């Protein structure tokens, strides 16, 4: 597999990295992950491990999230054209695997700021280019990506508008961004702080920030519409009772909702019957935005 663009040399290296279809080669050495920069302000290896332990790849809302992302990517790609799809925030690689399976004729690239999950993913998925970089210091060439996917990433970045401005530079003219963020600013609580969220978003705020970065917003909706009333009650109780949330509680809650038949049924119902409707509220806000031609 040939990549359609060249990667710049990371700091401390003189050679331009080469991709041989399995690994990167730089200064005569092979490396499974091409590393540029890190930023642990909004995420960490520990949080990745916590998410994997609590929910793995089977949490109902995450399954619905990945299914929606695949559908939006499919709608964004030109038919019978080999494209480059990049996921920023690929973490454990659950969506990367789905993208590879769904779009075998395209090149899929994974990126994140964490190190250990990328190293594990490189062992599990040899032949997938994996890059470690901070979107606020994006080293990649402009206009190199056809579709960019960012699921539950933007809330972990303090300067989110700057991140979106860097994201739009990555896209080719007409390219698409598929994005998802936690919804409901008034629901921000200790649980969000523990997960290193800087904020939760309203649909209007996400729309405004996408436009400020230069995007044209094509589609907006929500995930977790059916579950949202119960979710609001739980989040408001967290805020009003002001008890301390710790990682054990985060882990326990994720495990409980992951195994809940009610949650699974609600998300399946929403995915099967409400997927093409613009839902006015939900647990997560979603959007598809494009770089103007």
C-alpha positions in Angstrom: 0.0 0.0 0.0 1.4 3.4 -1.1 0.5 6.4 0.9 -0.6 9.4 -1.2 1.6 11.9 0.6 4.9 12.1 2.3 5.3 12.4 6.1 7.7 15.1 7.4 10.7 14.1 9.5 9.9 14.1 13.3 12.0 16.2 15.6 15.5 14.7 16.1 15.4 12.8 12.7 16.9 13.9 9.5 15.3 11.4 7.0 11.8 11.6 5.6 9.9 8.6 7.0 9.0 5.9 4.4 6.1 3.5 4.7 6.9 0.1 3.3 3.4 -1.3 3.6 4.0 -2.8 7.1 6.0 -0.3 9.1 7.6 3.1 8.9 11.3 3.3 8.2 13.2 6.4 9.5 17.0 6.8 9.7 17.4 3.2 8.7 15.2 1.9 11.6 11.8 0.4 11.5 9.1 1.7 13.8 5.5 0.6 14.0 4.2 4.0 15.1 5.4 7.3 13.6 5.7 9.7 16.6 5.6 13.5 16.4 4.2 14.9 19.7 2.1 14.1 22.7 -0.4 15.9 24.9 -1.7 14.3 28.1 -3.9 17.3 29.1 -7.0 15.7 27.8 -6.3 11.9 27.7 -3.9 9.3 28.9 -2.9 5.7 28.5 -4.6 5.0 31.9 -8.0 6.3 30.6 -7.7 4.1 27.5 -7.1 1.1 29.8 -10.1 2.1 31.9 -12.4 2.3 28.9 -11.2 -1.0 27.6 -11.7 -2.7 30.9 -15.1 -1.2 31.6 -16.8 -1.4 28.2 -14.4 -2.8 25.6 -15.8 -2.7 22.1 -19.3 -3.8 23.2 -21.0 -0.8 24.9 -24.3 -0.2 23.1 -23.8 3.5 22.5 -20.3 3.0 21.2 -21.6 0.3 18.8 -24.2 2.8 17.6 -21.6 5.5 17.3 -19.3 3.3 15.2 -22.2 2.2 13.0 -23.3 5.8 12.4 -19.7 6.9 11.7 -19.3 4.1 9.0 -22.6 5.2 7.4 -21.5 8.9 7.3 -18.1 8.0 5.9 -19.8 5.9 3.2 -22.0 8.8 2.2 -19.0 11.1 2.1 -16.8 9.0 -0.2 -17.0 9.1 -4.0 -18.0 5.7 -5.4 -15.3 3.6 -6.9 -12.5 6.0 -5.9 -9.6 5.0 -3.6 -9.6 7.4 -0.7 -7.6 8.2 2.4 -9.6 7.9 5.6 -8.0 9.1 8.9 -9.3 8.6 12.4 -7.9 11.0 15.0 -8.3 9.5 18.4 -8.3 5.9 17.2 -7.2 4.7 20.7 -7.8 0.9 20.9 -8.7 0.7 17.2 -12.3 -0.5 17.4 -13.5 1.8 14.7 -10.3 1.4 12.7 -11.1 -2.3 12.3 -14.6 -1.4 11.1 -13.3 1.1 8.6 -10.8 -1.4 7.1 -13.6 -4.0 6.7 -16.1 -1.5 5.3 -13.8 0.3 2.9 -11.2 -2.3 1.6 -10.4 -0.1 -1.4 -9.4 2.9 0.7 -6.3 3.6 2.8 -7.1 3.9 6.5 -4.7 5.7 8.9 -5.0 5.9 12.6 -3.8 8.7 14.9 -3.8 9.5 18.6 -1.8 11.3 21.3 -1.3 8.1 23.4 1.5 5.7 23.0 0.8 2.3 24.4 -2.6 1.8 22.7 -1.0 2.7 19.4 1.8 0.2 20.0 -0.7 -2.6 20.8 -2.8 -1.6 17.8 0.3 -1.9 15.6 0.8 -5.5 16.7 -2.9 -6.3 16.2 -3.2 -4.6 12.8 0.1 -4.8 10.9 -0.1 -2.8 7.7 -2.1 0.1 9.1 -0.2 3.4 9.3 -0.4 4.7 12.8 0.8 8.2 13.8 1.2 9.8 17.2 0.6 13.5 17.2 -1.2 16.3 18.9 -3.8 17.9 16.7 -2.9 21.3 18.1 0.6 20.8 16.6 -0.5 19.0 13.5 2.7 18.0 11.5 0.9 16.4 8.5 0.7 18.1 5.0 -2.3 20.1 4.1 -5.0 18.7 1.8 -4.0 15.1 2.3 -7.1 13.4 3.7 -10.5 12.7 2.0 -12.5 11.9 5.2 -11.5 12.7 8.8 -13.2 11.0 11.7 -13.1 12.3 15.2 -15.4 10.5 17.7 -15.4 11.9 21.3 -12.1 13.7 20.7 -12.8 17.4 20.6 -14.0 17.6 24.2 -10.5 16.4 25.3 -8.8 19.4 23.5 -8.7 22.7 25.4 -8.4 24.9 22.3 -11.0 23.1 20.3 -11.4 25.8 17.6 -7.7 25.7 16.9 -7.9 21.9 16.6 -10.8 22.2 14.1 -8.8 24.8 12.1 -6.0 22.3 11.9 -8.4 19.5 11.0 -9.8 21.4 8.0 -6.3 22.0 6.7 -5.8 18.2 6.6 -8.8 17.8 4.4 -8.8 18.0 0.6 -11.3 20.6 -0.8 -14.7 18.9 -0.6 -13.4 16.5 2.0 -15.5 15.6 5.0 -15.2 15.6 8.8 -17.4 13.1 10.7 -17.5 14.2 14.3 -19.1 13.3 17.6 -19.0 15.0 21.0 -20.7 14.6 24.4 -23.9 16.7 24.5 -25.5 19.0 27.2 -23.2 21.6 28.6 -25.4 21.9 31.7 -24.7 18.2 32.5 -21.0 18.7 32.9 -20.0 17.0 36.2 -17.3 15.3 38.1 -17.7 12.3 35.8 -16.7 14.4 32.9 -13.7 15.9 34.8 -12.5 12.4 35.6 -12.6 11.6 31.9 -10.5 14.7 31.2 -13.4 16.5 29.3 -12.9 20.2 29.0 -16.6 20.7 28.1 -19.8 19.2 26.8 -21.4 20.7 23.7 -24.8 22.0 22.6 -25.6 21.3 18.9 -25.5 25.1 18.3 -22.0 25.4 19.9 -20.6 22.6 17.8 -22.2 24.1 14.7 -20.8 27.6 15.5 -17.3 26.3 16.1 -17.3 24.2 13.0 -18.3 27.2 11.0 -15.7 29.4 12.7 -13.0 26.9 11.7 -14.2 27.3 8.0 -16.3 24.1 7.7 -19.7 23.9 5.9 -22.0 21.9 8.2 -23.8 19.3 6.1 -25.7 17.3 8.8 -26.3 17.4 12.5 -28.1 15.0 14.9 -27.7 13.2 18.2 -27.1 9.7 19.6 -28.8 8.4 22.7 -32.1 10.2 22.1 -34.3 7.6 23.7 -32.0 7.2 26.8 -31.5 11.0 27.2 -34.2 11.7 29.8 -32.8 9.0 32.1 -29.3 10.2 31.4 -30.2 13.8 32.4 -31.6 12.6 35.7 -28.4 10.7 36.6 -26.2 13.6 35.6 -28.2 16.2 37.5 -28.2 13.9 40.6 -24.4 13.8 40.3 -24.3 17.6 40.3 -26.8 18.2 43.0 -25.6 15.5 45.4 -22.0 16.6 44.8 -20.5 13.3 45.9 -17.1 12.4 44.8 -16.8 10.5 41.6 -13.7 8.3 41.3 -12.4 6.0 38.6 -14.0 3.0 40.4 -17.4 4.6 40.0 -16.7 5.5 36.4 -15.6 1.9 35.7 -18.7 0.5 37.5 -21.1 2.7 35.6 -19.6 2.0 32.3 -19.8 -1.8 33.0 -23.4 -1.6 34.2 -24.6 0.4 31.2 -22.6 -1.8 28.8 -24.4 -4.9 30.1 -27.8 -3.4 30.4 -30.5 -5.0 28.1 -32.5 -1.8 28.4 -29.7 0.3 27.1 -28.9 -2.2 24.4 -32.6 -2.4 23.3 -32.9 1.4 23.3 -29.8 2.0 21.1 -30.8 -0.8 18.7 -34.3 0.7 18.3 -32.8 4.2 17.7 -30.2 2.9 15.2 -32.7 0.8 13.3 -35.6 3.2 13.1 -34.4 6.8 13.8 -31.0 6.8 12.1 -32.1 8.9 9.2 -34.0 11.5 11.4 -32.4 14.6 12.8 -32.8 14.0 16.5 -33.1 17.2 18.5 -31.3 16.0 21.6 -29.3 13.1 23.0 -26.3 11.9 25.0 -23.9 12.8 22.1 -24.1 15.4 19.4 -23.0 14.4 15.9 -22.2 16.3 12.7 -20.8 15.9 9.2 -19.0 19.0 7.9 -17.1 19.6 4.7 -14.2 21.7 3.6 -15.6 24.0 0.9 -14.3 23.4 -2.6 
